[in-house]
Amino acid sequence: MMLTADQDSASMYIGYVVGGGLKENLRVRLTVPSQEVQEGGFVVIESGDWLYYGLITDLLLGATDPRFADEQSEVRLPPGLAGLLHGQTLYTNLEVLPVLMLERGPELHDVRYDAWRQTHAGDQEPRPMPIKTIPPHHAPVRLANAADVAQIFGDPEDKENFIIGSTREQNHPVCIDLEKFVKRSSGIFGATGSGKSFLTRMILAGLIHYNRCSVLVFDMHNEYGFDDTASDTNALIAGLRSKFPARVRVVSLGGSSNIRGHNADFNLVLCEKDIQPEDIELLTRELDLKDTTPTTLNALVRDFGRDRWFHEFKRMKNGAKVEDEDGKKVAAPDSVEFWANQAGINESAAEGLHRKLGRVFDKPYIVERSDADSLQSIIKALESGQHIVLSFGDYESDLDYLLVSNLITRHIRAAWEKRTNDFRSKKGAEPRPLVIVVEEAHKLLNREMATQTTFSTIAREMRKYYVTLLIVDQRPSQIYDEVLSQLGTRICGWLGDEADIHAVLSGLAGRDTLRGMLSRLQPTEEALLLGWGVPMPIPVRSRRYDREFWEQLLKGSPQTEDIDTIIGKLYGDE
């Protein structure tokens, strides 16, 4: 028998309000077996013309008299009487965190409807608002149905909304608004193996497919561009370049163009003139640079200019000596010591910096000059609406990642600031929004380095210049708290460390209540959505990054080949 909407709604009633408040949460007397609900459940409380939306944060066993809880009535009483006792004297209460409220108005057949409609004649469609009051005693409580989930998180049929997962109890689809998602920096967190890379791939696929922005991915481990194989199941993992060949360009760092057996679209090489003192200062911890480094770098720029200092310093020799007219050993004209003496710089400090920069001087992807400006090619591609996956290839050290990612982002910041200023002064078109994806973000955004990197500036200030970050990390506790506070949407898988859980929830209302919910997520395929980018926190069962995901995403989209052909190439005939 098919249920009507009203019957379906009635079938989900689970209890009624018996107490609580805004600060201490609401208490709900459960009228169904406790196993039918779970922490994180999305519930709706009905009270006259209003609906209240909340999350189950705890389940508590109670008794009208402690003696009934101590005695095992199931053993000494007949089953019918024992069941009645459980329903009357032994009970379960829910703790419900109220989050949103919605004025739905009287029913159409209600005598008050005409008067209510007249008073709201000029209003837009009622929308959920932050909770400001509470329902009365005995207000009925039910599990949210599909219409409730769509009311809060968006209609899955609307192309603006991207299905990221489903509610855990009834499998109703939960969406995020991609257009809102890209307006502020975001974060995807989770312990190793929790599935954050798959979540990231799905989000990126949605952004690329719906064309909401340009995407730049710093792909440190060569995971996002081309097809890969899962380490635990050996299943094929589709790459973004494979699925969007006309929109995604894979760029390889250095001279090698082969990535997992595929050819990159072009290689990225950095010219010596592109490297600035601030790029070197970023490497202070990695290269163990001294406090005298800024002074030495400033002297190099003063003597040789910002375009030549790196080249000139690189060609100097450490410890080079020549004999003077008296036969004494003195510093050679091309030595670091000679320049330091001429510049009034401590020679030991200069020689020490030169030795430590040897790791940078020797990088094959840094050249004196290049026929093609690959750095500008990346910027132009992003400006024109293409997406870039920068594969680091064989250069997977922290030094490579810190140097290259910060240098590129610094140039992007300058380009987008200029385009935005031109747009606001009526001299150019509106810039295309850009999302920069940063893996292992704690290496760039920790407390010691956050103030030096361009990424920190983007997280704090670049939203008004159409640039935001998507940071992906397994140790959010190591990211500077000022950066975390700027994140809009936070998508978090299972975290085992209490400090990481605390960091993800920092700056959020109700974080003490959400902490337990986050710590009890399943190790894989579950995530907690929270922050500015979603109307209310909610745990979801995340979608799987598989053939079904791609079939649903690409359904009805213009392609040069039909969907079956595209999917078949990736996964083979089943």
C-alpha positions as CSV (number, residue, x, y, z in Angstrom):
1,M,0.0,0.0,0.0
2,M,1.4,3.4,-1.0
3,L,1.3,6.0,1.7
4,T,0.1,9.5,1.1
5,A,2.3,12.4,2.1
6,D,0.3,12.9,5.3
7,Q,0.5,9.2,6.2
8,D,4.2,9.1,5.4
9,S,4.7,12.0,7.7
10,A,2.6,10.5,10.5
11,S,4.5,7.2,10.3
12,M,7.7,8.9,11.3
13,Y,6.5,10.4,14.7
14,I,8.9,9.4,17.4
15,G,8.0,11.3,20.5
16,Y,7.0,14.6,22.1
17,V,8.7,17.5,23.8
18,V,8.9,17.3,27.6
19,G,11.3,20.0,28.5
20,G,14.6,21.8,27.9
21,G,15.5,25.2,26.4
22,L,17.6,27.0,23.8
23,K,20.8,26.8,25.8
24,E,20.4,23.4,27.3
25,N,18.7,21.7,24.3
26,L,15.2,20.2,24.2
27,R,14.2,17.0,25.9
28,V,12.0,14.7,23.9
29,R,10.2,11.6,25.3
30,L,10.7,8.8,22.8
31,T,7.6,6.8,21.9
32,V,9.3,4.3,19.6
33,P,12.1,1.8,20.4
34,S,15.4,3.6,21.0
35,Q,17.1,1.5,18.3
36,E,15.0,3.3,15.6
37,V,16.8,6.6,16.1
38,Q,20.4,7.5,16.5
39,E,22.7,10.4,17.4
40,G,22.8,13.0,14.6
41,G,19.2,12.2,13.4
42,F,17.5,15.1,11.7
43,V,14.1,15.8,13.4
44,V,11.2,18.1,12.9
45,I,9.1,19.5,15.8
46,E,5.6,20.7,14.9
47,S,4.0,23.5,16.8
48,G,1.0,25.2,15.3
49,D,2.1,27.5,12.5
50,W,5.8,26.8,13.0
51,L,8.2,24.0,12.3
52,Y,11.4,23.6,14.3
53,Y,14.4,21.7,12.9
54,G,17.0,20.1,15.1
55,L,19.5,17.3,15.5
56,I,19.5,14.4,18.0
57,T,22.6,14.9,20.1
58,D,22.1,12.3,22.9
59,L,19.9,9.4,24.0
60,L,19.2,9.0,27.7
61,L,17.5,6.1,29.6
62,G,15.2,7.1,32.4
63,A,12.7,5.7,34.9
64,T,9.8,7.2,36.9
65,D,11.2,5.2,39.9
66,P,14.8,3.9,40.1
67,R,13.6,0.6,41.4
68,F,11.9,-0.2,38.1
69,A,15.3,0.4,36.3
70,D,17.1,-1.9,38.8
71,E,14.7,-4.8,38.5
72,Q,14.6,-7.0,35.4
73,S,10.9,-7.0,34.8
74,E,11.4,-9.1,31.6
75,V,12.4,-12.1,33.7
76,R,9.8,-12.0,36.5
77,L,6.7,-10.6,34.7
78,P,4.7,-11.9,31.7
79,P,5.8,-10.4,28.4
80,G,2.7,-8.2,27.9
81,L,3.0,-6.7,31.4
82,A,6.7,-6.2,31.0
83,G,6.2,-4.4,27.7
84,L,3.6,-2.1,29.3
85,L,6.0,-1.4,32.2
86,H,8.6,-0.4,29.7
87,G,6.3,2.0,28.0
88,Q,5.1,3.7,31.2
89,T,7.8,3.6,33.9
90,L,10.9,3.0,31.8
91,Y,11.6,5.4,29.0
92,T,14.2,7.0,26.7
93,N,14.7,10.7,26.3
94,L,16.3,12.4,23.4
95,E,18.5,15.5,23.6
96,V,17.7,17.7,20.6
97,L,19.7,20.7,19.5
98,P,17.2,23.2,17.9
99,V,18.8,24.9,15.0
100,L,16.2,26.4,12.6
101,M,12.6,27.4,12.6
102,L,10.1,28.0,9.7
103,E,6.8,29.7,9.7
104,R,4.6,27.5,7.6
105,G,1.2,29.2,8.4
106,P,-2.2,27.6,8.9
107,E,-3.5,24.9,6.7
108,L,-5.6,25.8,3.7
109,H,-8.8,24.6,5.3
110,D,-8.1,26.5,8.6
111,V,-10.4,29.5,9.2
112,R,-7.3,31.5,10.1
113,Y,-5.6,31.0,6.7
114,D,-7.2,34.0,4.8
115,A,-6.2,36.4,7.6
116,W,-2.7,34.9,7.7
117,R,-2.3,35.1,3.9
118,Q,-3.3,38.8,3.9
119,T,-0.8,39.7,6.5
120,H,2.0,37.9,4.5
121,A,0.8,39.0,1.0
122,G,3.9,40.9,0.2
123,D,6.3,38.4,1.7
124,Q,8.5,36.0,-0.2
125,E,8.2,32.3,0.3
126,P,8.8,31.6,4.0
127,R,12.4,30.5,4.6
128,P,14.0,28.8,7.6
129,M,15.6,31.2,10.1
130,P,17.9,30.7,13.0
131,I,16.2,29.4,16.1
132,K,14.9,32.2,18.4
133,T,12.2,30.5,20.5
134,I,11.2,27.0,21.4
135,P,8.1,24.8,20.9
136,P,5.7,24.2,23.8
137,H,5.4,21.0,25.9
138,H,4.1,18.0,24.2
139,A,4.8,19.3,20.7
140,P,5.1,16.2,18.4
141,V,8.5,15.2,17.1
142,R,9.2,13.2,13.9
143,L,12.1,12.2,11.8
144,A,12.6,14.5,8.8
145,N,11.2,13.2,5.5
146,A,12.5,13.9,2.1
147,A,10.5,17.1,1.7
148,D,12.0,18.4,5.0
149,V,15.5,17.7,3.9
150,A,14.9,19.4,0.6
151,Q,13.4,22.4,2.3
152,I,16.5,22.9,4.4
153,F,19.4,21.7,2.1
154,G,17.9,22.3,-1.3
155,D,16.0,20.3,-4.0
156,P,18.2,17.6,-5.4
157,E,16.5,18.2,-8.8
158,D,17.8,21.8,-8.9
159,K,21.1,22.0,-10.9
160,E,22.4,24.6,-8.4
161,N,22.5,21.9,-5.7
162,F,25.0,19.1,-5.6
163,I,24.2,15.9,-3.7
164,I,27.0,15.1,-1.4
165,G,25.4,12.3,0.6
166,S,22.2,11.2,2.3
167,T,20.7,11.1,5.8
168,R,21.8,8.1,7.7
169,E,18.4,6.9,8.9
170,Q,16.3,7.1,5.8
171,N,18.7,7.8,3.0
172,H,17.2,11.1,1.9
173,P,19.6,13.1,-0.4
174,V,21.5,16.0,1.2
175,C,22.7,18.8,-1.0
176,I,25.2,21.7,-0.8
177,D,24.8,24.9,-2.8
178,L,27.9,25.0,-5.0
179,E,27.4,28.7,-5.8
180,K,27.4,29.5,-2.1
181,F,30.2,27.0,-1.5
182,V,32.8,28.8,-3.6
183,K,32.1,32.2,-2.1
184,R,34.1,31.5,1.0
185,S,37.1,29.3,1.7
186,S,36.3,25.7,2.8
187,G,37.9,22.7,4.3
188,I,37.7,18.9,4.0
189,F,39.1,17.1,7.0
190,G,39.5,13.5,8.0
191,A,42.0,11.0,9.3
192,T,44.1,9.0,6.9
193,G,41.8,6.4,5.2
194,S,38.6,8.2,6.1
195,G,37.8,9.1,2.5
196,K,38.6,12.8,2.3
197,S,40.3,12.4,-1.0
198,F,37.2,10.9,-2.5
199,L,35.1,13.6,-1.0
200,T,37.4,16.2,-2.6
201,R,37.2,14.5,-6.0
202,M,33.4,14.6,-5.8
203,I,33.3,18.2,-4.9
204,L,35.7,19.1,-7.7
205,A,33.8,17.1,-10.2
206,G,30.6,19.0,-9.2
207,L,32.3,22.4,-9.5
208,I,33.8,21.5,-12.9
209,H,30.6,20.0,-14.3
210,Y,28.3,22.8,-13.2
211,N,30.9,25.4,-14.3
212,R,30.7,27.5,-11.1
213,C,34.3,28.6,-11.0
214,S,37.8,27.7,-12.2
215,V,39.8,25.2,-10.1
216,L,43.5,25.0,-9.4
217,V,44.6,21.8,-7.7
218,F,48.1,21.4,-6.2
219,D,48.2,17.7,-6.7
220,M,51.2,16.7,-4.5
221,H,50.7,12.9,-4.8
222,N,49.5,12.8,-8.5
223,E,45.9,11.7,-7.5
224,Y,43.5,14.0,-9.2
225,G,44.5,14.3,-12.9
226,F,44.6,10.9,-14.4
227,D,43.0,7.5,-13.5
228,D,44.3,5.8,-10.4
229,T,43.9,2.5,-8.7
230,A,42.6,2.2,-5.1
231,S,45.3,0.8,-2.8
232,D,42.9,-1.4,-0.8
233,T,40.4,-2.7,-3.4
234,N,42.4,-2.3,-6.7
235,A,39.3,-0.6,-8.1
236,L,39.7,2.0,-10.8
237,I,39.5,5.6,-9.6
238,A,38.5,8.0,-12.4
239,G,40.6,11.1,-12.8
240,L,39.3,14.6,-13.5
241,R,41.2,14.9,-16.8
242,S,39.7,11.6,-18.0
243,K,36.2,12.8,-17.3
244,F,36.5,16.4,-18.5
245,P,39.1,16.2,-21.3
246,A,38.0,19.6,-22.7
247,R,38.0,21.5,-19.4
248,V,40.8,20.1,-17.3
249,R,44.5,20.5,-18.2
250,V,47.2,18.6,-16.3
251,V,50.4,20.4,-15.8
252,S,53.6,18.6,-14.8
253,L,56.3,20.3,-12.7
254,G,59.7,20.1,-14.4
255,G,60.9,18.6,-17.6
256,S,59.1,15.2,-17.3
257,S,55.7,15.1,-19.0
258,N,54.8,11.5,-18.0
259,I,52.4,11.0,-15.1
260,R,51.2,7.5,-14.3
261,G,51.8,6.6,-18.0
262,H,50.0,9.7,-19.3
263,N,51.4,12.8,-21.0
264,A,50.8,16.1,-19.3
265,D,49.3,19.0,-21.4
266,F,52.4,21.1,-20.7
267,N,55.3,21.4,-18.3
268,L,55.8,24.1,-15.6
269,V,59.2,25.6,-15.3
270,L,60.0,28.5,-13.1
271,C,62.3,31.3,-14.3
272,E,64.9,32.6,-11.9
273,K,63.4,36.1,-12.1
274,D,60.1,34.7,-10.7
275,I,61.7,33.8,-7.4
276,Q,61.5,36.6,-4.8
277,P,62.9,37.0,-1.3
278,E,59.5,36.3,0.2
279,D,59.4,32.9,-1.5
280,I,62.7,32.1,0.2
281,E,61.6,33.4,3.6
282,L,58.7,30.9,3.4
283,L,61.3,28.1,3.5
284,T,62.8,29.2,6.9
285,R,61.8,26.1,8.8
286,E,62.4,23.7,5.9
287,L,65.9,25.1,5.2
288,D,66.7,26.0,8.8
289,L,67.4,29.6,7.8
290,K,68.7,32.1,10.4
291,D,67.4,35.4,11.6
292,T,69.9,37.2,9.4
293,T,68.3,35.8,6.2
294,P,66.0,38.8,5.5
295,T,68.9,41.2,5.9
296,T,71.0,39.3,3.4
297,L,68.1,39.0,0.9
298,N,67.4,42.7,1.1
299,A,71.0,43.4,0.3
300,L,70.9,41.1,-2.7
301,V,67.8,42.8,-4.1
302,R,69.4,46.3,-3.4
303,D,72.5,45.4,-5.4
304,F,71.0,43.3,-8.2
305,G,67.3,44.0,-8.4
306,R,64.3,41.8,-7.9
307,D,64.7,40.1,-11.3
308,R,68.4,39.3,-11.0
309,W,69.3,38.7,-7.4
310,F,68.6,34.9,-7.5
311,H,70.6,34.4,-10.6
312,E,73.6,36.5,-9.3
313,F,73.6,34.8,-5.9
314,K,73.4,31.4,-7.5
315,R,76.5,32.0,-9.7
316,M,78.6,33.1,-6.7
317,K,81.0,30.6,-5.2
318,N,81.4,29.8,-1.6
319,G,85.0,29.9,-0.3
320,A,86.6,30.9,-3.6
321,K,90.0,32.5,-3.1
322,V,92.7,34.1,-5.3
323,E,96.2,35.3,-4.6
324,D,96.8,39.1,-4.4
325,E,100.0,40.8,-5.5
326,D,101.6,40.0,-2.2
327,G,100.8,36.3,-2.5
328,K,98.0,36.3,0.1
329,K,94.8,34.4,-0.2
330,V,91.9,36.8,-0.6
331,A,88.2,36.4,-1.6
332,A,87.8,35.9,-5.3
333,P,85.6,38.5,-7.1
334,D,83.0,35.9,-7.9
335,S,82.8,34.6,-4.3
336,V,80.1,35.1,-1.7
337,E,82.6,36.6,0.7
338,F,83.7,39.2,-1.8
339,W,80.1,40.4,-2.4
340,A,79.3,40.4,1.3
341,N,82.3,42.6,2.1
342,Q,81.3,45.0,-0.7
343,A,77.7,45.1,0.5
344,G,78.5,45.4,4.2
345,I,76.9,42.1,5.0
346,N,78.2,39.5,7.5
347,E,80.2,37.1,5.3
348,S,79.4,34.1,7.5
349,A,75.7,34.8,7.3
350,A,75.9,35.2,3.5
351,E,77.9,32.0,3.0
352,G,75.5,30.1,5.3
353,L,72.5,31.3,3.3
354,H,74.2,30.4,0.0
355,R,74.9,26.9,1.2
356,K,71.4,26.3,2.4
357,L,69.9,27.7,-0.8
358,G,71.9,25.1,-2.7
359,R,68.9,22.8,-2.4
360,V,66.9,25.4,-4.3
361,F,69.6,26.3,-6.8
362,D,69.8,22.6,-7.9
363,K,66.1,22.3,-8.7
364,P,65.8,21.2,-12.4
365,Y,62.5,23.1,-12.8
366,I,64.2,26.4,-12.1
367,V,65.8,27.8,-15.2
368,E,67.5,31.1,-16.1
369,R,65.1,31.8,-18.9
370,S,62.3,29.9,-20.8
371,D,60.9,30.4,-24.3
372,A,57.4,29.9,-23.0
373,D,56.0,31.5,-19.8
374,S,54.3,28.5,-18.4
375,L,53.4,30.4,-15.2
376,Q,51.4,32.9,-17.2
377,S,49.9,30.1,-19.3
378,I,48.4,28.6,-16.1
379,I,46.9,32.0,-15.1
380,K,45.4,32.6,-18.6
381,A,43.9,29.1,-18.6
382,L,42.2,29.7,-15.2
383,E,41.0,33.2,-16.3
384,S,39.4,31.7,-19.5
385,G,37.4,29.1,-17.5
386,Q,39.7,26.0,-17.7
387,H,40.8,24.0,-14.7
388,I,44.4,23.1,-13.8
389,V,45.7,20.1,-12.0
390,L,49.4,20.7,-11.2
391,S,51.1,17.4,-10.7
392,F,54.3,17.5,-8.8
393,G,55.5,14.3,-10.5
394,D,58.8,13.1,-8.9
395,Y,59.1,16.3,-6.9
396,E,57.2,15.3,-3.8
397,S,59.3,16.8,-1.1
398,D,58.0,19.5,1.3
399,L,60.5,21.9,-0.1
400,D,59.1,21.6,-3.7
401,Y,55.5,21.8,-2.4
402,L,56.1,24.9,-0.3
403,L,58.2,26.8,-2.9
404,V,56.1,26.1,-6.0
405,S,52.6,26.4,-4.5
406,N,53.3,29.6,-2.8
407,L,55.1,31.2,-5.7
408,I,52.2,30.3,-8.1
409,T,49.6,31.5,-5.7
410,R,51.4,34.8,-5.2
411,H,51.2,35.5,-8.9
412,I,47.5,34.4,-9.0
413,R,46.7,36.8,-6.2
414,A,48.2,39.7,-8.1
415,A,46.4,38.8,-11.3
416,W,43.0,38.5,-9.6
417,E,43.4,41.6,-7.6
418,K,44.1,43.5,-10.8
419,R,41.1,42.0,-12.7
420,T,38.8,42.8,-9.7
421,N,40.0,46.4,-9.5
422,D,39.6,46.8,-13.2
423,F,36.1,45.4,-13.0
424,R,35.1,47.8,-10.2
425,S,36.5,50.7,-12.0
426,K,34.5,49.7,-15.2
427,K,37.6,48.8,-17.1
428,G,37.1,45.1,-17.5
429,A,34.8,42.1,-17.1
430,E,33.9,40.5,-13.8
431,P,36.7,38.0,-12.8
432,R,35.8,34.3,-12.8
433,P,35.7,32.9,-9.3
434,L,38.7,30.7,-8.5
435,V,39.1,27.9,-6.0
436,I,42.6,26.8,-5.1
437,V,42.8,23.3,-3.7
438,V,45.6,22.8,-1.1
439,E,46.5,19.3,0.1
440,E,48.3,18.8,3.4
441,A,47.5,22.4,4.2
442,H,49.1,22.3,7.7
443,K,52.5,22.5,6.0
444,L,51.6,25.9,4.5
445,L,49.1,27.2,7.1
446,N,50.6,26.3,10.5
447,R,51.1,29.0,13.1
448,E,54.8,29.6,12.2
449,M,54.2,30.0,8.5
450,A,50.7,31.2,8.0
451,T,51.6,34.9,8.2
452,Q,54.2,34.4,5.5
453,T,52.2,32.5,2.9
454,T,49.9,33.9,0.3
455,F,47.4,31.2,1.3
456,S,46.8,32.9,4.6
457,T,46.1,36.1,2.8
458,I,43.6,34.4,0.5
459,A,41.8,32.8,3.4
460,R,41.5,36.1,5.2
461,E,41.1,38.7,2.4
462,M,40.8,37.3,-1.1
463,R,37.1,36.4,-1.0
464,K,36.4,40.0,-2.2
465,Y,38.7,39.3,-5.1
466,Y,36.9,36.1,-6.2
467,V,39.6,33.7,-4.9
468,T,39.0,31.1,-2.2
469,L,40.7,28.1,-0.8
470,L,39.7,24.5,-0.4
471,I,42.1,23.0,2.1
472,V,42.3,19.3,2.5
473,D,44.1,18.0,5.6
474,Q,44.2,15.1,8.2
475,R,45.6,17.3,11.0
476,P,43.4,20.4,11.3
477,S,44.8,21.1,14.8
478,Q,48.1,22.1,13.2
479,I,46.5,24.8,11.0
480,Y,46.6,28.3,12.3
481,D,43.3,29.0,14.2
482,E,42.9,32.4,12.5
483,V,42.8,30.6,9.1
484,L,40.4,27.9,10.4
485,S,38.0,30.7,11.6
486,Q,37.8,32.0,8.0
487,L,36.5,28.7,6.6
488,G,32.9,28.7,5.5
489,T,31.9,25.1,4.7
490,R,33.6,22.4,6.7
491,I,33.2,18.8,5.6
492,C,34.7,16.4,8.1
493,G,35.2,12.7,8.2
494,W,36.3,10.6,11.1
495,L,39.0,12.1,13.3
496,G,40.6,10.1,16.1
497,D,42.5,12.9,17.8
498,E,40.7,15.2,20.3
499,A,42.8,18.2,19.3
500,D,41.8,17.8,15.7
501,I,38.1,17.5,16.6
502,H,38.4,20.7,18.7
503,A,40.1,22.5,15.8
504,V,37.4,21.6,13.2
505,L,34.6,22.9,15.5
506,S,36.4,26.0,16.6
507,G,34.3,29.2,16.1
508,L,31.0,27.3,15.7
509,A,27.9,27.6,17.9
510,G,27.0,24.4,19.7
511,R,30.5,22.9,19.3
512,D,30.4,21.1,22.6
513,T,27.3,19.3,21.4
514,L,28.7,18.5,18.0
515,R,32.0,17.1,19.4
516,G,30.6,13.7,20.4
517,M,28.8,13.5,17.1
518,L,32.0,14.0,15.2
519,S,34.0,11.6,17.3
520,R,31.5,8.8,16.7
521,L,31.4,8.9,12.9
522,Q,32.1,5.7,11.0
523,P,35.8,5.5,10.0
524,T,34.7,5.6,6.3
525,E,31.8,6.9,4.2
526,E,30.4,9.2,6.8
527,A,31.0,12.9,7.2
528,L,29.7,15.8,9.2
529,L,28.6,18.9,7.2
530,L,28.8,22.2,9.1
531,G,29.6,25.9,8.9
532,W,28.5,28.9,6.9
533,G,27.9,26.9,3.7
534,V,25.2,24.7,5.0
535,P,22.0,25.8,6.8
536,M,22.6,23.5,9.8
537,P,25.0,20.8,10.9
538,I,24.2,17.3,9.8
539,P,26.0,14.0,9.6
540,V,25.6,12.2,6.2
541,R,26.5,9.0,4.6
542,S,28.7,10.2,1.7
543,R,28.2,9.2,-1.9
544,R,30.6,6.7,-3.3
545,Y,33.0,7.8,-6.0
546,D,32.1,5.1,-8.5
547,R,30.4,4.5,-11.8
548,E,26.9,5.4,-10.4
549,F,28.2,8.8,-9.3
550,W,29.5,9.6,-12.7
551,E,26.3,8.3,-14.4
552,Q,24.2,10.6,-12.3
553,L,26.5,13.6,-12.6
554,L,26.9,13.4,-16.4
555,K,23.2,12.6,-17.1
556,G,21.9,15.0,-19.6
557,S,25.2,16.9,-20.0
558,P,26.6,17.7,-23.5
559,Q,29.4,15.4,-24.4
560,T,31.2,14.4,-27.5
561,E,30.5,10.8,-26.7
562,D,27.5,9.2,-25.0
563,I,27.6,8.4,-21.3
564,D,27.8,4.6,-21.7
565,T,30.9,5.0,-23.9
566,I,32.6,7.4,-21.5
567,I,31.8,5.3,-18.4
568,G,32.8,2.1,-20.3
569,K,36.2,3.4,-21.1
570,L,36.8,4.1,-17.4
571,Y,35.3,1.0,-15.8
572,G,34.9,-1.5,-18.6
573,D,31.8,-3.4,-19.5
574,E,30.2,-5.1,-16.5
